[in-house]
């Protein structure tokens, strides 16, 4: 099996111009990654909300600011050589780095930045919420986005925001700068080239400027990235990065241990322990900003009653799961802000307490329990979290009917508000508390003057039919608070309120466990999102 399952597939894909030796080592200049990639549904950075896509796009596209993968400790200028904040904080002027080119050979200019920001807003898909967070609408783009020359871009957010918040925001995936000339050439019916950009399958479809470009993509099977030899920052050591769709964690581990893969992405707690003493492979643990949560649709009875959603939070065995299924894979985090960001809290108001859950259900008129359908991600450890919840909920007379499905199928149902309850995760895309507060405590439809019939499918709260007026107003207030201490106090207040009334049960902050061959170094996987990269990977052979 060691050669037939994976090495033969590599050769059949014609992706490697080498003959594999009998011991199935991967080529020295190719990074082979095995992971579950069925969740990939849309490659357009102005459309995708899928973490797996955004992680890969980090190395295909660049933003004005980002992280150096060789030393990902703080934000630096990437496509922006420098930036200046106006004295009153009303604008930020970015100087575009000269002589940087897209994969097509077209130069990167301020006009590309202007096009990318406008495109993000006007497409109006989920990531456009990042533009709305600065106060942008389709009507005020001209005043707020300006490119006076090819190397100068001026950003004037309509809302008065902390400059640090704005800089963090524009470092996130939606603000990827695309090749405007190339994208415009593929525009159809006013879609800003999105249909073309979303379904990339070859190097000819690459509109980025990053260290790699997609050369082959077959949905649910294979993804190959080729090195951008003209990359302005440095030349990556890896000529090629290959992703194979291998959903089973056990198979990933086998391929890694046999030398058929360099990196295994979906390592379980038991796999991590089993590989701890190996000389050939290791497991690297990286803190992640990803929050694992359960969500309950308040538009469907009985979850319209906050007592019921609160009862669900007492039917989760947080401590038991942390010691078993989530061992080395996550830590209990019940607030909606991940560590170590401003406003994160260590408080744990919930623990498994079946009697307290029963009392809350009795108050809600559900002494005899009830049943509902619970949709869970069809991979580990998510499936195991759902199974554990099913067992503990049964102790309170609540029947949980689990449906496991890929996240690519879950998200459309979630956006359409069709799910009763679900297990999912959310990461935020940048290092600011607003990244998650705006999802777990905010619904634009709850703000004064909002159209009650408007739809906000990019907002997690809206998807669950939840419109918390006070929390939504506090979210806006906190995003505009310039005093960090006061801002942290606002987030503390918001999380306490959310624990009482929110339909979200935050369980864990994930730790990414990456299985690696011992000679692989330089994989950057940080907690901030934009610092995930394989551009600096080397193999010490």
C-alpha positions as CSV (number, residue, x, y, z in Angstrom):
1,X,0.0,0.0,0.0
2,X,2.8,2.4,0.8
3,X,3.6,3.1,-2.9
4,X,0.4,2.2,-4.6
5,X,-2.1,4.5,-2.8
6,X,-0.2,7.8,-3.1
7,X,3.0,7.7,-5.1
8,X,1.2,6.2,-8.1
9,X,-1.3,9.0,-8.0
10,X,1.5,11.5,-8.0
11,X,3.0,10.0,-11.1
12,X,-0.4,9.6,-12.8
13,X,-1.0,13.3,-12.3
14,X,2.2,14.0,-14.2
15,X,3.0,16.5,-11.5
16,X,6.5,15.3,-10.8
17,X,9.2,15.0,-13.4
18,X,11.1,12.4,-11.4
19,X,11.0,8.7,-10.9
20,X,10.0,7.7,-7.4
21,X,12.5,5.6,-5.6
22,X,11.5,2.4,-3.9
23,X,11.3,4.0,-0.5
24,X,8.8,6.5,-1.7
25,X,10.5,9.7,-0.6
26,X,9.0,12.9,-1.9
27,X,11.2,15.1,-4.2
28,X,13.5,17.5,-2.5
29,X,12.0,20.5,-4.3
30,X,8.3,19.5,-3.8
31,X,6.2,19.9,-0.7
32,X,3.5,17.2,-0.6
33,X,0.6,17.9,1.7
34,X,-2.3,15.5,2.5
35,X,-5.4,17.1,3.9
36,X,-9.2,17.2,3.5
37,X,-9.8,19.7,0.7
38,X,-13.5,19.0,-0.2
39,X,-14.5,22.3,1.5
40,X,-12.9,24.3,-1.4
41,X,-15.9,25.9,-3.2
42,X,-14.7,29.2,-4.5
43,X,-11.3,30.6,-5.2
44,X,-12.2,34.3,-5.5
45,X,-10.8,36.1,-2.4
46,X,-13.7,38.6,-2.6
47,X,-16.1,35.7,-2.3
48,X,-14.6,32.9,-0.2
49,X,-15.3,32.5,3.4
50,X,-13.7,29.1,3.6
51,X,-10.6,28.9,5.8
52,X,-8.9,26.3,3.6
53,X,-9.2,28.5,0.6
54,X,-8.0,31.6,2.4
55,X,-4.9,29.8,3.7
56,X,-3.9,28.8,0.2
57,X,-4.7,32.2,-1.2
58,X,-2.2,33.7,1.2
59,X,0.5,32.4,-1.0
60,X,-1.2,33.2,-4.3
61,X,-2.2,36.8,-3.6
62,X,-0.8,39.6,-1.6
63,X,-2.3,42.5,0.3
64,X,-1.1,46.0,1.0
65,X,0.2,44.8,4.4
66,X,1.0,41.3,5.6
67,X,3.6,39.1,7.1
68,X,7.1,38.0,6.0
69,X,6.8,34.2,6.1
70,X,10.4,33.9,7.1
71,X,9.8,36.0,10.2
72,X,6.0,36.3,10.7
73,X,6.0,38.2,14.0
74,X,4.5,41.5,13.0
75,X,2.7,43.2,10.1
76,X,4.9,44.7,7.5
77,X,4.4,46.4,4.2
78,X,4.0,43.9,1.4
79,X,2.6,45.5,-1.8
80,X,2.7,48.8,0.2
81,X,6.2,50.0,0.7
82,X,5.1,52.3,3.4
83,X,2.0,54.0,4.8
84,X,1.2,57.3,6.5
85,X,-1.7,58.0,8.8
86,X,-3.2,61.5,8.7
87,X,-2.9,63.5,12.0
88,X,-6.6,63.3,12.6
89,X,-6.7,59.6,11.7
90,X,-9.2,60.2,8.9
91,X,-7.1,58.7,6.1
92,X,-4.2,56.3,5.4
93,X,-1.9,56.9,2.4
94,X,-0.2,53.8,1.1
95,X,2.9,54.1,-1.2
96,X,2.8,51.1,-3.5
97,X,6.1,49.2,-3.9
98,X,7.5,49.8,-7.4
99,X,8.6,47.1,-9.8
100,X,6.3,44.3,-8.4
101,X,4.5,42.3,-11.0
102,X,1.5,40.0,-11.1
103,X,1.9,36.4,-12.3
104,X,0.8,37.6,-15.8
105,X,3.7,40.1,-16.0
106,X,1.4,43.1,-15.5
107,X,2.8,45.7,-13.0
108,X,1.1,46.1,-9.7
109,X,-0.2,49.7,-9.4
110,X,-2.5,51.7,-7.2
111,X,-5.2,51.2,-9.9
112,X,-5.2,47.5,-9.1
113,X,-5.6,48.3,-5.4
114,X,-8.5,50.7,-6.2
115,X,-10.1,48.1,-8.4
116,X,-9.7,45.3,-5.8
117,X,-11.2,47.4,-3.0
118,X,-14.1,48.6,-5.2
119,X,-14.7,45.0,-6.5
120,X,-14.8,43.6,-2.9
121,X,-17.6,46.1,-2.0
122,X,-19.6,46.0,-5.3
123,X,-19.6,42.2,-5.5
124,X,-21.5,42.3,-2.3
125,X,-20.7,38.8,-1.2
126,X,-19.9,37.7,2.4
127,X,-16.4,39.2,2.6
128,X,-17.8,42.6,1.7
129,X,-18.7,42.9,5.4
130,X,-15.0,43.9,5.8
131,X,-15.7,47.0,3.7
132,X,-18.9,47.7,5.6
133,X,-17.0,47.5,8.8
134,X,-15.2,50.7,7.7
135,X,-18.5,52.4,6.8
136,X,-18.4,51.8,3.1
137,X,-21.4,51.4,0.9
138,X,-21.8,51.2,-2.9
139,X,-22.5,55.0,-2.9
140,X,-19.4,56.3,-1.0
141,X,-16.6,54.4,-2.7
142,X,-15.4,57.3,-4.8
143,X,-14.9,59.6,-1.8
144,X,-13.2,56.9,0.3
145,X,-11.0,55.2,-2.2
146,X,-8.5,57.2,-4.3
147,X,-5.5,56.5,-6.5
148,X,-4.0,59.9,-7.4
149,X,-1.1,58.2,-9.2
150,X,0.1,54.7,-10.0
151,X,2.1,54.4,-6.8
152,X,-0.3,56.1,-4.3
153,X,-3.5,54.7,-2.8
154,X,-5.5,56.8,-0.3
155,X,-8.0,55.0,2.0
156,X,-10.5,57.3,3.8
157,X,-12.9,55.1,5.9
158,X,-16.3,56.8,6.3
159,X,-16.3,55.8,10.0
160,X,-13.8,57.1,12.5
161,X,-11.8,54.0,13.4
162,X,-8.5,53.3,15.2
163,X,-5.8,53.2,12.5
164,X,-4.5,50.0,14.0
165,X,-7.9,48.4,13.4
166,X,-7.9,49.5,9.8
167,X,-4.4,48.2,9.1
168,X,-5.2,44.8,10.7
169,X,-8.4,44.7,8.6
170,X,-6.8,45.3,5.2
171,X,-4.2,42.6,6.0
172,X,-7.0,40.0,5.8
173,X,-7.9,37.7,2.9
174,X,-10.7,39.7,1.3
175,X,-8.3,42.6,0.6
176,X,-6.1,40.5,-1.7
177,X,-5.0,42.7,-4.6
178,X,-6.0,41.2,-8.0
179,X,-4.6,41.8,-11.5
180,X,-7.3,44.3,-12.7
181,X,-6.4,44.1,-16.3
182,X,-6.6,40.3,-16.4
183,X,-9.7,40.1,-14.3
184,X,-11.5,42.7,-16.3
185,X,-10.8,40.8,-19.5
186,X,-12.8,37.9,-18.1
187,X,-15.8,39.9,-16.8
188,X,-19.2,38.6,-17.8
189,X,-22.6,40.2,-17.2
190,X,-21.1,42.7,-14.7
191,X,-19.6,40.0,-12.4
192,X,-16.2,41.6,-12.1
193,X,-14.6,38.4,-13.4
194,X,-15.8,36.4,-10.4
195,X,-17.0,33.4,-12.3
196,X,-13.7,33.1,-14.0
197,X,-11.6,33.7,-10.9
198,X,-13.7,31.4,-8.7
199,X,-13.2,28.3,-10.8
200,X,-9.4,28.4,-11.4
201,X,-7.9,25.2,-12.7
202,X,-4.6,26.2,-14.3
203,X,-1.8,28.7,-14.2
204,X,-3.5,30.8,-16.9
205,X,-6.2,31.6,-14.3
206,X,-3.8,33.3,-11.8
207,X,-4.4,36.9,-11.0
208,X,-2.2,37.2,-8.0
209,X,1.4,38.4,-7.3
210,X,2.3,35.9,-4.5
211,X,5.2,33.4,-4.2
212,X,3.1,30.6,-5.8
213,X,0.4,30.3,-8.5
214,X,-2.1,27.5,-9.1
215,X,-1.1,25.2,-12.0
216,X,-3.6,22.4,-11.5
217,X,-6.8,22.1,-9.6
218,X,-9.2,19.2,-9.7
219,X,-12.0,19.6,-7.2
220,X,-12.0,17.0,-4.4
221,X,-8.8,15.4,-5.7
222,X,-5.7,17.5,-6.4
223,X,-4.2,20.9,-6.1
224,X,-0.8,21.9,-7.4
225,X,0.9,25.2,-6.9
226,X,4.0,26.2,-8.9
227,X,6.7,28.6,-7.7
228,X,6.6,32.2,-9.0
229,X,10.2,32.5,-10.0
230,X,9.8,36.3,-10.4
231,X,8.6,36.8,-6.8
232,X,9.9,40.1,-5.6
233,X,10.6,39.2,-1.9
234,X,12.6,36.0,-2.3
235,X,12.7,32.8,-4.2
236,X,10.9,29.9,-2.4
237,X,12.9,26.8,-2.0
238,X,10.0,24.6,-3.0
239,X,9.5,24.5,-6.8
240,X,6.1,23.0,-6.3
241,X,3.5,22.5,-3.6
242,X,1.0,19.6,-4.0
243,X,-2.2,19.0,-2.0
244,X,-3.9,15.6,-2.2
245,X,-7.4,15.1,-0.9
246,X,-7.1,12.5,1.8
247,X,-10.0,12.9,4.2
248,X,-9.2,10.1,6.6
249,X,-6.8,11.2,9.4
250,X,-5.5,7.6,9.7
251,X,-4.6,7.4,6.1
252,X,-2.8,10.8,6.3
253,X,-0.7,9.5,9.1
254,X,0.2,6.3,7.2
255,X,1.3,8.3,4.1
256,X,3.3,10.6,6.3
257,X,5.1,7.8,8.1
258,X,5.8,6.0,4.9
259,X,7.4,9.0,3.3
260,X,4.7,9.5,0.7
261,X,3.8,12.9,2.2
262,X,5.7,15.7,3.9
263,X,2.8,17.3,5.8
264,X,-0.4,15.8,7.2
265,X,-3.0,18.4,8.1
266,X,-5.7,16.6,10.0
267,X,-3.9,14.9,12.8
268,X,-6.0,13.5,15.7
269,X,-5.1,13.5,19.4
270,X,-4.3,9.8,19.3
271,X,-2.1,10.2,16.2
272,X,-0.2,13.0,17.8
273,X,0.6,10.8,20.8
274,X,1.5,7.9,18.7
275,X,4.0,9.9,16.7
276,X,5.6,11.7,19.7
277,X,8.7,9.6,19.8
278,X,9.3,9.0,16.1
279,X,12.6,10.0,14.6
280,X,11.2,10.3,11.1
281,X,8.1,12.4,11.7
282,X,7.1,15.0,14.3
283,X,3.9,16.9,15.2
284,X,4.1,20.7,15.4
285,X,1.4,22.4,17.4
286,X,0.4,25.9,16.4
287,X,-2.1,28.1,18.2
288,X,-4.9,29.0,15.9
289,X,-7.5,31.8,16.0
290,X,-10.2,29.3,15.0
291,X,-13.1,29.0,17.4
292,X,-15.2,25.8,17.4
293,X,-18.8,26.5,18.1
294,X,-22.3,25.1,18.1
295,X,-25.1,27.4,16.7
296,X,-28.8,27.1,17.3
297,X,-31.3,28.7,14.9
298,X,-33.5,31.1,16.8
299,X,-35.9,31.2,13.9
300,X,-36.9,27.6,14.7
301,X,-38.6,26.5,17.9
302,X,-37.6,25.9,20.6
303,X,-34.4,27.8,20.0
304,X,-36.3,31.1,19.9
305,X,-36.3,30.8,23.7
306,X,-32.9,31.9,25.2
307,X,-33.4,29.5,28.1
308,X,-33.2,26.6,25.6
309,X,-30.1,27.8,24.0
310,X,-28.5,28.4,27.4
311,X,-29.5,24.9,28.4
312,X,-27.6,23.6,25.4
313,X,-24.4,25.2,26.7
314,X,-24.7,23.2,29.9
315,X,-25.0,19.9,27.9
316,X,-21.5,20.1,26.6
317,X,-18.7,18.2,28.3
318,X,-16.0,20.9,27.8
319,X,-13.5,19.5,30.3
320,X,-13.9,15.9,29.3
321,X,-13.5,16.8,25.6
322,X,-10.5,18.9,26.3
323,X,-8.8,15.9,28.0
324,X,-9.7,13.4,25.3
325,X,-10.9,14.3,21.8
326,X,-9.4,17.8,21.9
327,X,-6.2,16.8,23.7
328,X,-3.4,18.8,22.0
329,X,-6.0,20.0,19.4
330,X,-7.6,22.9,21.4
331,X,-8.2,24.6,24.7
332,X,-11.6,25.6,26.2
333,X,-12.5,29.1,25.1
334,X,-16.0,30.2,25.8
335,X,-15.7,33.9,24.9
336,X,-16.1,34.9,21.2
337,X,-12.6,36.5,21.1
338,X,-9.7,34.2,20.6
339,X,-6.5,34.5,22.6
340,X,-4.2,36.5,22.6
341,X,-6.3,39.3,21.0
342,X,-7.6,42.4,22.9
343,X,-10.7,41.5,24.9
344,X,-10.1,37.8,25.1
345,X,-11.2,36.3,28.4
346,X,-10.2,33.2,30.3
347,X,-13.6,33.0,32.1
348,X,-15.5,29.7,31.8
349,X,-19.0,30.2,32.9
350,X,-20.2,26.9,31.5
351,X,-19.5,23.3,32.3
352,X,-21.4,20.0,31.9
353,X,-24.4,20.3,34.3
354,X,-27.3,18.2,33.2
355,X,-29.5,19.2,36.2
356,X,-29.1,22.9,35.4
357,X,-29.9,22.2,31.8
358,X,-33.0,20.3,32.8
359,X,-34.1,23.1,35.0
360,X,-33.8,25.6,32.2
361,X,-35.7,23.3,29.8
362,X,-38.5,22.9,32.4
363,X,-38.8,26.7,32.7
364,X,-39.2,26.8,28.9
365,X,-42.0,24.2,29.1
366,X,-39.8,21.3,27.8
367,X,-39.6,19.0,30.8
368,X,-40.1,16.0,28.5
369,X,-37.3,17.1,26.2
370,X,-37.4,17.6,22.4
371,X,-35.5,16.5,19.3
372,X,-33.7,18.4,16.6
373,X,-31.3,17.9,13.6
374,X,-27.7,18.8,14.2
375,X,-25.4,19.3,11.2
376,X,-21.7,18.6,11.8
377,X,-18.5,18.8,9.7
378,X,-17.7,15.3,8.4
379,X,-14.2,15.1,9.7
380,X,-12.4,14.6,13.0
381,X,-12.5,16.0,15.7
382,X,-15.7,17.7,14.7
383,X,-17.7,14.5,14.2
384,X,-16.6,13.3,17.6
385,X,-17.7,16.6,19.2
386,X,-21.1,16.1,17.8
387,X,-21.3,12.5,19.0
388,X,-20.3,13.6,22.5
389,X,-23.0,16.3,22.5
390,X,-25.5,13.8,21.4
391,X,-24.7,11.5,24.4
392,X,-24.8,14.3,27.0
393,X,-27.9,15.9,25.6
394,X,-29.7,12.6,25.9
395,X,-29.2,12.7,29.6
396,X,-31.6,15.7,29.7
397,X,-34.1,14.0,27.4
398,X,-32.9,15.9,24.3
399,X,-32.6,13.8,21.2
400,X,-29.9,15.1,18.8
401,X,-30.1,13.7,15.3
402,X,-26.6,14.1,13.7
403,X,-26.1,14.8,10.0
404,X,-22.5,14.8,8.9
405,X,-21.6,16.7,5.7
406,X,-18.7,18.6,4.1
407,X,-18.5,22.3,5.0
408,X,-18.9,23.2,1.3
409,X,-22.5,21.8,1.6
410,X,-23.1,23.1,5.0
411,X,-22.3,26.8,4.3
412,X,-25.0,27.3,1.6
413,X,-27.7,25.8,3.9
414,X,-26.4,27.9,6.7
415,X,-26.5,31.1,4.6
416,X,-30.1,30.3,3.7
417,X,-31.1,29.8,7.3
418,X,-32.2,26.3,6.7
419,X,-30.4,24.5,9.5
420,X,-31.8,23.8,12.9
421,X,-28.5,23.6,14.6
422,X,-24.9,23.1,13.5
423,X,-21.3,22.5,14.5
424,X,-18.8,24.7,12.7
425,X,-15.8,26.9,13.3
426,X,-14.9,30.5,12.6
427,X,-11.5,32.2,12.5
428,X,-11.8,35.8,11.7
429,X,-9.4,37.0,9.1
430,X,-7.2,39.5,11.0
431,X,-5.8,40.2,14.4
432,X,-8.5,42.4,15.9
433,X,-11.4,41.5,18.2
434,X,-13.9,43.0,15.7
435,X,-13.1,40.1,13.4
436,X,-15.1,37.7,15.6
437,X,-17.3,40.2,17.6
438,X,-18.8,41.3,14.3
439,X,-19.9,37.7,13.6
440,X,-20.9,36.4,17.0
441,X,-22.5,39.5,18.5
442,X,-23.7,41.6,15.6
443,X,-26.5,41.7,13.1
444,X,-26.8,44.8,10.9
445,X,-30.6,44.3,10.8
446,X,-30.7,45.1,14.6
447,X,-29.3,48.6,14.2
448,X,-31.5,51.7,14.4
449,X,-33.1,52.5,11.0
450,X,-32.2,49.1,9.5
451,X,-34.6,47.5,7.0
452,X,-36.1,44.5,8.8
453,X,-36.6,42.7,5.5
454,X,-33.0,43.1,4.5
455,X,-30.9,39.9,4.2
456,X,-27.4,39.7,5.7
457,X,-26.1,36.2,4.8
458,X,-22.5,37.1,5.6
459,X,-23.4,37.6,9.2
460,X,-23.5,34.5,11.4
461,X,-26.0,36.0,13.8
462,X,-28.4,36.7,10.9
463,X,-28.0,33.1,9.7
464,X,-29.3,32.0,13.1
465,X,-32.2,34.4,13.0
466,X,-30.7,36.4,15.9
467,X,-30.9,40.2,16.0
468,X,-29.4,41.4,19.4
469,X,-30.0,45.2,19.4
470,X,-27.9,46.1,22.4
471,X,-25.0,43.8,21.4
472,X,-25.0,45.0,17.8
473,X,-24.8,48.6,18.9
474,X,-22.0,47.8,21.4
475,X,-20.1,46.0,18.5
476,X,-20.2,49.2,16.5
477,X,-19.2,51.3,19.5
478,X,-16.2,49.0,20.3
479,X,-14.9,49.1,16.8
480,X,-14.8,52.9,16.9
481,X,-13.4,53.2,20.4
482,X,-9.8,54.6,20.2
483,X,-8.9,54.0,23.8
484,X,-7.7,50.4,24.1
485,X,-8.5,50.0,27.7
486,X,-12.1,51.2,27.2
487,X,-12.4,49.0,24.1
488,X,-11.3,46.0,26.1
489,X,-14.0,46.8,28.8
490,X,-16.6,46.9,26.1
491,X,-15.7,43.5,24.8
492,X,-15.7,42.1,28.3
493,X,-19.2,43.5,28.8
494,X,-20.4,42.1,25.4
495,X,-19.2,38.6,26.1
496,X,-20.9,38.5,29.5
497,X,-24.2,39.5,27.9
498,X,-23.7,37.0,25.1
499,X,-23.2,34.1,27.5
500,X,-26.8,34.7,28.7
501,X,-28.7,35.2,25.5
502,X,-26.6,34.1,22.5
503,X,-27.5,31.1,20.4
504,X,-23.8,30.4,20.0
505,X,-22.0,28.0,22.3
506,X,-18.3,28.7,21.9
507,X,-16.4,25.5,22.9
508,X,-12.7,25.6,22.0
509,X,-9.9,27.7,20.5
510,X,-8.3,25.2,18.1
511,X,-4.7,24.2,18.1
512,X,-3.5,23.2,14.6
513,X,-1.6,19.9,14.9
514,X,0.5,19.4,11.8
515,X,2.3,16.1,11.2
516,X,5.6,16.7,9.3
517,X,8.5,14.7,8.1
518,X,11.5,15.5,10.4
519,X,13.4,17.3,7.6
520,X,10.6,19.9,6.8
521,X,11.2,23.3,8.3
522,X,9.8,26.8,7.9
523,X,6.1,26.2,7.6
524,X,4.4,29.3,9.0
525,X,1.1,28.6,10.7
526,X,0.2,31.5,13.1
527,X,-2.9,32.6,15.0
528,X,-3.5,35.7,13.0
529,X,-4.6,34.2,9.7
530,X,-2.6,36.2,7.2
531,X,0.7,34.7,8.6
532,X,-0.1,31.2,7.2
533,X,2.4,30.3,4.5
534,X,4.5,27.6,3.0
535,X,6.7,30.0,1.0
536,X,9.6,29.7,3.4
537,X,9.5,25.9,3.7
538,X,12.8,24.0,3.2
539,X,13.8,20.3,3.3
540,X,17.0,19.5,5.0
541,X,18.2,16.7,2.8
